[in-house]
Amino acid sequence: MAIPGRRGAVKWFIMLLAGLTLTSCDYTEVKREIGYKGKARVNPWLAAERFAAQYEGKVRSLATWTAPEFGDAVWFVPASILGNESFTRRIEDWVNKGGHLVLLVEHANAETNDWSGDPGKQKLQPALIQMLERAEIELKDPGFTKSTVTAKDIEFGGETYEIDAQSETSVAVDGGKPGVFASVEYGEGRMTVLTDGRLFRNRWIGEKENADLLDALIRATGYEGNIGFLRGSGLSLWGLLSDQLWPILIALGLLTLLWLWKNFTRFGPIEAAAGASALRGYEHHLEALGDFQWRLDRAAALLSPLRGQIVERGQRLSARAGRRDDDFFQFLADRAGLPRERVFRALAEAAPPDAAILTRTTADLQRLLQVLH
């Protein structure tokens, strides 16, 4: 048996030492939250929507801007969506008729990551500021100062709700103390501004008394109806056309129909560009050729060679048959099975009067030529 050398023993020793070294390494496990999975990852208001499902009204979860309807009682809307006069005017009209608008300023957009620490705050548009000023609500954006407004509780409807809110935007009612929450009656409805939207998002709605505050805001409206959660402001081109331009589209359709009625005298299947030719048989080709020759010189050049051959062959056959003195035309008529008058006209007529007679004369000559072979 072979004994391993010193080099092999050293090699095995080094491998054993490396294995022991690797098994004795220390490591540290780090857990990091990255967010929810499934529907809760794309819809930050999923928990609030399911909480609102206990009420009488229907819960509406909207991914794009849609104006509130008459049957909607409460709407939770990110402030970044109301960025033009059209949206604010329609929202304001709905609030005047009894709706309750809950405006969420920071951490309100669907694309905001709840684990990144970024508030996802966007610049407030003048149209939104002016709408809130008409309701005597002052919303301030500190800009680049990054000053923070905090609140540990919110008073609403005679109750105090324990929360933990902070935001870089402040809100106040008619010159009051700036804070994170303001709510006023407006017309027959109510406008509420909450600068920290995290209170109602999936990650934080179960903390403190956030759910109780959500319940109070939903019940604050004077009538029961649908509860809407608006997550985004994306506009669909076709949706915009169907909502705003349908009268113009109908008019364009009518003008198109009138133009078709004016420019097309009749409707139906389109005819083929070139129909099938009817000149396919020998008779049709012969007729066309005869018509051409007749229009040139009454077909004299066409008939003369045929007549010469028939007379020459007919005389030769009549001599062989011993009928040289008989009626030559009758002899040919008996051979071809044609009336004597037609044989006479085919051989003696100077020029056919029309193309049809020329065709018949040519056919008789061809028949006579065949029987005389």
QUIDAMO-V751312 format. One record per backbone hydrogen bond with DSSP energy under -1.0 kcal/mol. CO is the residue of the C=O (numbers start at 1). NH is the residue of the N-H. E is the energy in kcal/mol with one decimal. If there is no record, write none. Layout:
# QUIDAMO-V751312
co->{CO	CO}
nh->{NH	NH}
e->{E	E}
This chain:
# QUIDAMO-V751312
co->{5	6	7	8	9	10	11	12	13	14	15	16	17	18	19	22	38	39	43	44	45	46	47	48	51	52	58	60	62	69	71	73	74	75	76	77	78	81	84	85	86	87	88	89	90	91	92	93	94	95	96	99	100	101	102	103	104	106	109	113	119	125	126	127	128	129	130	132	133	136	138	140	142	149	151	152	154	156	159	161	162	165	167	168	170	171	172	179	180	182	184	186	189	190	191	192	193	194	195	197	198	201	204	207	209	210	211	212	213	214	215	226	226	227	228	229	231	236	237	238	239	240	241	245	246	247	248	249	250	251	252	253	254	255	256	257	258	259	260	278	281	282	283	284	285	286	287	288	289	290	291	292	293	293	294	297	299	300	303	304	305	306	307	308	309	310	311	312	313	314	315	316	317	318	327	328	329	330	331	332	333	333	339	340	341	342	343	344	345	354	355	356	357	358	359	360	361	362	363	364	365	366	367	368	370}
nh->{9	10	11	12	13	14	15	16	17	18	19	20	21	22	23	25	41	43	46	202	49	50	51	52	54	55	227	229	231	72	226	100	228	102	230	104	81	83	88	89	90	91	92	93	94	95	96	97	99	98	188	190	75	192	77	194	79	197	112	116	107	129	130	131	132	133	134	137	136	174	172	170	145	167	165	163	161	159	156	154	209	151	149	142	140	179	138	171	195	193	191	189	186	101	184	103	182	105	106	200	201	205	207	210	213	214	215	216	217	218	219	73	74	60	76	62	110	240	241	242	243	244	245	249	250	251	252	253	254	255	256	257	258	259	260	261	262	263	264	280	285	286	287	288	289	290	291	292	293	294	295	296	297	299	298	300	303	304	307	308	309	310	311	312	313	314	315	316	317	318	319	320	321	323	331	332	333	334	335	336	337	338	343	344	345	346	347	348	349	358	359	360	361	362	363	364	365	366	367	368	369	370	371	372	373}
e->{-1.8	-2.1	-1.8	-2.1	-2.0	-2.2	-2.0	-2.1	-2.2	-2.3	-2.1	-2.1	-2.0	-2.3	-1.8	-1.4	-1.2	-1.8	-1.5	-1.8	-2.7	-2.3	-2.2	-2.2	-1.2	-1.6	-2.5	-2.9	-3.1	-1.5	-2.9	-2.3	-3.0	-3.2	-2.6	-2.4	-1.4	-2.3	-2.1	-2.4	-1.7	-2.3	-2.7	-2.1	-1.7	-2.3	-2.4	-1.0	-1.9	-1.9	-1.4	-2.0	-2.5	-3.1	-2.4	-3.0	-3.0	-2.5	-1.2	-1.2	-3.0	-1.9	-2.7	-1.7	-2.2	-2.1	-1.7	-2.8	-1.6	-1.8	-2.0	-1.8	-1.3	-2.3	-2.6	-2.5	-3.0	-1.4	-2.7	-2.1	-2.5	-2.5	-3.6	-1.1	-2.8	-2.3	-3.1	-2.0	-2.4	-3.4	-2.8	-2.2	-2.0	-2.5	-2.6	-3.7	-2.0	-1.7	-2.5	-1.2	-1.3	-2.0	-2.0	-2.2	-2.0	-2.2	-2.1	-2.1	-2.2	-2.0	-2.1	-3.1	-1.7	-3.3	-2.8	-2.7	-1.3	-2.7	-2.4	-2.6	-1.8	-2.6	-1.5	-2.3	-2.2	-2.2	-2.5	-2.1	-2.2	-2.4	-2.0	-2.0	-2.4	-2.3	-2.2	-2.4	-1.9	-2.3	-1.9	-1.8	-1.8	-2.7	-2.5	-2.3	-2.5	-2.8	-2.4	-2.0	-2.6	-2.7	-1.9	-1.1	-2.2	-1.5	-1.9	-1.5	-2.1	-2.0	-2.6	-2.3	-2.0	-2.3	-2.5	-2.2	-2.5	-2.7	-2.3	-1.7	-2.4	-2.4	-1.9	-1.9	-2.1	-3.1	-2.1	-2.0	-2.2	-2.6	-1.8	-2.3	-1.8	-1.5	-1.7	-2.7	-2.5	-2.2	-1.7	-2.9	-1.5	-1.8	-2.1	-1.9	-2.8	-2.5	-2.1	-2.2	-2.3	-2.2	-1.9	-2.4	-2.3	-1.6	-1.9	-1.1	-1.0}
